[in-house]
């Protein structure tokens, strides 16, 4: 009886992980118009930069929380570097095919953040900035024909 219950729980968790892993489902692609894509890329870069600037370690955190937040901030720094490179390439006139590998790497990093951010104490205070960055990323993803998974619910909102 107990084994069956644990197996069912494990299968449910596996199914949830598989569904969550479909981050790059295809959607109808928007026409690649360089000025619009450049503006979308610049908007995403600004949103990531704003999120990183407002994310700080707090003195009131215990060591475990400090470690979690530190790792999220390091991932946000990597995301900002990817967003800067992507924006630089698009602004320089790079095509969709030329920037698609970098965009895919950016999405993989975002998927890692989707897993780690909700577990950190930083998450709830950053919801408006996260929603802004998500909206900007949705706008940019249209040009690559990618639809993003639904936003992650905050702990306790499920």
ZIJO-V697903 format. One record per residue. N is the residue number from 1. PSI is psi in radians with two decimals (* if undefined). OMEGA is omega in whole degrees, -180 to 180 (999 if undefined). D_CENTER is the distance of its C-alpha to the mean C-alpha in whole Angstrom. Layout:
N	PSI	OMEGA	D_CENTER
N	PSI	OMEGA	D_CENTER
This chain:
1	-0.84	-179	39
2	-0.72	179	37
3	-0.71	179	36
4	-0.72	180	35
5	-0.77	179	33
6	-0.65	179	31
7	-0.78	179	31
8	-0.73	178	30
9	-0.76	179	27
10	-0.73	178	26
11	-0.67	178	26
12	-0.72	178	24
13	-0.71	178	21
14	-0.75	179	21
15	-0.69	178	21
16	-0.70	179	18
17	-0.70	179	16
18	-0.76	179	17
19	-0.64	180	16
20	-0.43	-177	13
21	-0.06	-180	12
22	1.07	-174	13
23	-0.32	-174	10
24	0.78	176	12
25	2.49	-177	15
26	2.55	176	17
27	3.04	180	18
28	2.20	-175	20
29	2.35	175	20
30	2.64	179	21
31	2.40	-179	23
32	1.68	176	22
33	1.99	-171	24
34	-0.82	-179	23
35	-0.68	-180	24
36	-0.72	179	21
37	-0.69	178	18
38	-0.73	178	19
39	-0.70	178	19
40	-0.71	179	16
41	-0.75	179	14
42	-0.67	177	16
43	-0.71	178	15
44	-0.76	178	11
45	-0.77	179	12
46	-0.74	-180	14
47	-0.71	178	12
48	-0.72	179	10
49	-0.73	178	13
50	-0.72	179	14
51	-0.74	180	12
52	-0.71	-179	13
53	-0.56	-178	16
54	-0.10	179	16
55	2.04	-178	15
56	2.63	172	18
57	2.50	-180	20
58	2.54	-179	23
59	-0.39	-176	26
60	-0.05	-177	27
61	2.56	173	24
62	3.06	-173	26
63	-0.70	-180	25
64	-0.79	179	23
65	-0.70	179	20
66	-0.74	179	21
67	-0.76	179	20
68	-0.84	-178	17
69	-0.69	179	16
70	-0.78	-180	17
71	-0.67	177	14
72	-0.73	179	11
73	-0.68	177	13
74	-0.69	176	13
75	-0.65	177	10
76	-0.61	176	9
77	-0.73	177	12
78	-0.72	179	11
79	-0.69	178	8
80	-0.71	178	11
81	-0.74	178	14
82	-0.75	180	12
83	-0.66	177	11
84	-0.80	179	15
85	-0.76	179	16
86	-0.79	179	15
87	-0.74	179	16
88	-0.79	-179	19
89	-0.75	-180	20
90	-0.74	179	20
91	-0.55	179	22
92	-0.05	176	24
93	0.24	179	25
94	2.57	-178	23
95	3.06	178	22
96	-0.78	-179	20
97	-0.62	-179	21
98	-0.55	-176	21
99	-0.17	-177	17
100	-0.75	179	16
101	-0.70	179	16
102	-0.67	178	14
103	-0.70	178	11
104	-0.70	176	11
105	-0.67	177	11
106	-0.74	179	8
107	-0.62	177	6
108	-0.69	177	8
109	-0.69	178	7
110	-0.65	177	3
111	-0.69	177	5
112	-0.70	178	7
113	-0.59	178	6
114	-0.56	-180	6
115	-0.72	-172	9
116	-0.55	-175	10
117	-0.80	-178	9
118	-0.37	-179	12
119	-0.07	-177	14
120	2.67	177	15
121	-0.30	-179	17
122	-0.45	-168	15
123	-0.93	-172	13
124	-0.58	180	16
125	-0.24	-177	17
126	0.12	-175	13
127	-0.80	179	13
128	-0.72	179	14
129	-0.64	178	12
130	-0.74	178	9
131	-0.68	178	10
132	-0.81	179	11
133	-0.67	179	8
134	-0.77	179	7
135	-0.73	178	11
136	-0.68	178	11
137	-0.70	176	8
138	-0.74	179	10
139	-0.76	180	13
140	-0.66	-177	12
141	-0.48	178	12
142	-0.63	-177	15
143	-0.27	177	17
144	-0.02	-180	16
145	0.54	-177	17
146	2.35	171	13
147	2.42	-177	12
148	2.69	176	9
149	2.87	180	10
150	2.67	179	11
151	2.63	178	9
152	2.36	178	10
153	2.55	176	13
154	2.65	177	14
155	2.29	-179	17
156	-0.15	180	20
157	-0.02	-174	19
158	*	999	19
